Amino acid sequence: MTAAAPHDLVVTQATLADWPVISAWAAAEGWNPGLSDGPAFFAQDPDGFFLGRIDGEPVSAVSVVNHGPAFAFLGCYLVRPDLRGHGHGLTTWKTALAHAGNRVIGLDGVVAQQDNYRQSGFELAHRTIRFTGTAVEGGTPTGIRPAVPADLAALTAYDSACHPADRPRFLAAWLTTPGHHALVREDGGRVTGYGVLRPGHDTLRIGPLFADTADDAQALFAALAAAAAGREVALDVPEPNAAGVALAEAAGLRPSFETARMYTGPVRAHAKERVFGVTTLELG
């Protein structure tokens, strides 16, 4: 295919039917997206995904998913390798950003793009380190059980305290997607954390891992690791959470990838100390 100029690119909103194309590109970059992420992503904002096409053929992608009236998250910024360097990514980016309106935008930027993001007004909040390794089954932690539909309200409230915006539509899908293994930690009937294990292209993914304390996080991680015993798992840990880094290292996981959490402005106060593992690099 002959490379086209940016003005030959047609950028339109993507649909869930387009997700396999975007997911495959992300997998080829080594990002290891979840195998069943699409339905939950589109549940949060079905209008937040964009594809650039030349002669009807997809060549670029980006997502700008709105999380309420004040916050959006940018991800899936991709250009087909054979068509890079022609402005298609930037054209797609500019078109998609309009979807966020005047919301503050967050992203998890790969190292190669972080300078470009700074030039677009994004400022560093912290690094996020992906830890990977073989899950090992340990003891049986107490206070852990599978999430059930009746937990949705409590988990939505807990999630909202740990994230810059409410995301009830996403969470309702994330907790119930086939293949997702969602666990709750509670004490006296009160939620003290939750975590989700899901299949990825290369390894199993753990995210989120949200917990009140390091002990809660450790118990949840141990239960999720038991479900994945003998297989490779990946956990994206915000670097400022020293207890999260220590948890990953103690489990024998090693750094394999990093991103930078960046924002275009201030975000809602949330319990960063409870974030032992981010939910997903695509939606925050």
N, C-alpha and C positions, 0 to 999 in steps of 0.2 A: 504494500500500500504506500503510495507516495505521500510524504508528509505534507500536511496542509497548513496554511497560515491560520492564526487564531480566528480570523473573521470567517473562516470556513467551518468553524466548530459550532455546533448547535447544542446548547445546554438546556436540559429539561429536568423536571423532577423525576427521580427514579421510583419504581414501584417495588414491592416485595418480590415480584418475579425477576427483577434485575439483581437481587441480592447475591445470587450465586456468582455472578461476574465480579462484583466488588469483593466478596469474600475470598475468591480464588486469587485475585490480585494481592490482597493483603497477606494471604498465606505464602505467596511467592516471595514477598518481602521479608518473610521470617517472623511476622507478627503473631502468628498462631491464633487466629480468631476462633471462637467457638463454632462448632458445627451447626448449632441450632440458634445462633444469636438473632437472626433476621426477624422473626416474628415479634420478639420482645422489643427490639430496636424500633421497629415500625409502629408498635403499639404506643410508644411514647410520643412520637410525632411522625405520622405517615407522610407529611409533606417536607420532611427535613433531609431527604437524600437526593443527590443530584448526579447526573451522568452527562458527560460531554460526548457527543457523537460526531463522526465525520462520515458522510454518506450512509448514515444509519448505523454505523459500527461503533461500539463503545470504545473510547480511548482515554477517558479521564473520569475521576469521581471525587466527590467530597460530601460529607454530611455536616449539617448545621442543625442540630436537634434542639428544639426549644423545650426547656424545663420550666414552664410557668412564665409569668410576665416579666421577670427580671433577669433570667439566666438562660444561656444556651451553651451547647458544647459542640465543638468542631472535631471531626475525626474523618477517617477513611480518605485522607487526602492522597490521591494516587493518580499516576499517569502511566499508561502502558510503556514499558521500557523502550520499545523501538520508536516511540514518538515523543520522547522527552526533549526538552531544549527548544521547543517551538512556541511556547507561550500558552499551550492548551491548559496546563494546570492552573496558571494564574487567571485565565479567563473563567474557568470553572469556579475557582475560589471566589472571585469578585461577584459572580452571579449568585452563588449560594449565600454569601454573607448577608445579602439583603434580606434573607429570610429571618435573620435574627433581630431585625429592626434596631432598637436602641438598647437591647439587652447586653449585659456583660457576657463575654464569651470566654469559655475555658477550652483548653486542649491539652493533650499529652503529646508533646512534640519529640520526634526522633532527633538524634544529635545532628544529623546532616541538615535539618531544616530550621534549627533553633534561631540562627541569625536572621533568617528570612522572617520568622515569626516576630522577632523583636522589631524589625523594620515595619511590621504591620500593626504595631501597638501592643503586642503581648509582652507581659513582664513575668519573670521567673518567680514562682512561688516555692517550688522545691523540686528536687530530683525524685524520680521513682525508679526503683531497681527491681528488675525481674529476677527472681530466684527460681532455679529449676533443679530437679533431682528426682531420685527414686523414692516414692512414698514407702515408709516402713510402718507396719502395724505395731503399735505399742499397747499400753494398757487400755482398759475400758473406762473412759472418763464418766463421771456422774453428771447428772443434770442436763444431759444432751438427749434430744429426741428429734424425729423428723418433723419438719414444718407441715401443718395441715391447713386447709382453707380457713378454719376459724381463727388462725393466727394473723390473717392478712392485715387487719386494722392495727394490731400491736406492732407488727413488723414494719408497716408503713410509717408509723410514728417513730419507731426506732431509727429506721433508715433516714427519715427526714432530719433527725438530729445529727446525723453523720455526714450529710451531703449539702452542698450549697443551695439546693432547691428540692421541693417535693417532686416525687416521680411515681405516683401511685399506679398509673397505667403500665409503666415499665415493670414495676415490681410485681404486679399481679401476674404478668406473663412470665417474668424471670423465675418466679418461685414454682411455677407449674409446667414449664416447658418440658416435654418428654426428654428424658436423659439427664435433666438437672437434678442434683441430689442436694436438697436444702435442709439444713439442720438448725435447730434453735437451742440456745443455752438459756436456762432460766433458774431462778432462785426464789423459792416461795411463790411461784406463779408469776414472777416479774421477769421480763426478758432482759437478759444481760449480754446478749450477743446473738449473731446469726452468721451463717456462712453457706456458700453454695459451691458445689463441685460440678463441673460440666465437661463434656468432651471437646477437645480442640483438634485442630488439624495435625499438630505434632505431639502435643502432650495434653494431659488433663489440666484444666484451669481451675484454680480456686479464686473466687471473687463474687461477691465481697467477702471479706473477713472483718466484720465489725464486732467489737466487744468492749465492755466496760473496763476490763482489766487485762493484764498480761495472762493471768491464770485462766480467765474466761476464753481468751484467744487461743491459748495453748490447748485447752480442752476441746474446743471446736476444731482446731487444726488436727489434733490427734484422731478425732472421730472421722473427719474427712479423709485423712491419710489412711485410716483403716479401710475405708471404702475403696481406696485406690491402691491398696498395698501391692507392691511389686511393679507398679507402673510409674512412668514419669509424670510429675506434676509441676505446675508453674504458679507462682504467687508474685504479684506486683506489689511491692512494699514501698510506701512513702519513706524516703530516707530519714526525715526528721523523727519518725517513730522508731526510736532506738530499740524498744522492746520488740517491735515487729521484725526488725533486722536480726536481732538476737534469736528470735523464735525460728526464723528461716535457717539461720546458720546452725543452730542446735539440731535441727532436723536433717542436717547434711545437705541442704540445698546450697547452690552456688550461684553467684551473679552471672547472668547470661545476656542481659539486654538492659538498656536504660532509656528513659524518656524524661522530659521536663514538663511538670505541670505549670502552665502559664495562663494568665488571665489578662483581659483588657482593662480591668478595673477591679474595685473591691467587690467581694462576694459576701453573701450572708454568713454570719458567724455560725460555725458548726463544730462538732466535737472531733477535731482532727486527731486527738489522742486515741480515739476509738477505732481509727482506720488502720488496721493491721494489714489489710490487703484491699486494693481498690477493686471496684466491681468489674470494670472493663475500660481499656484505654480508648475505646471508640466513643463511649457515652459518659465517661467519668465515673 
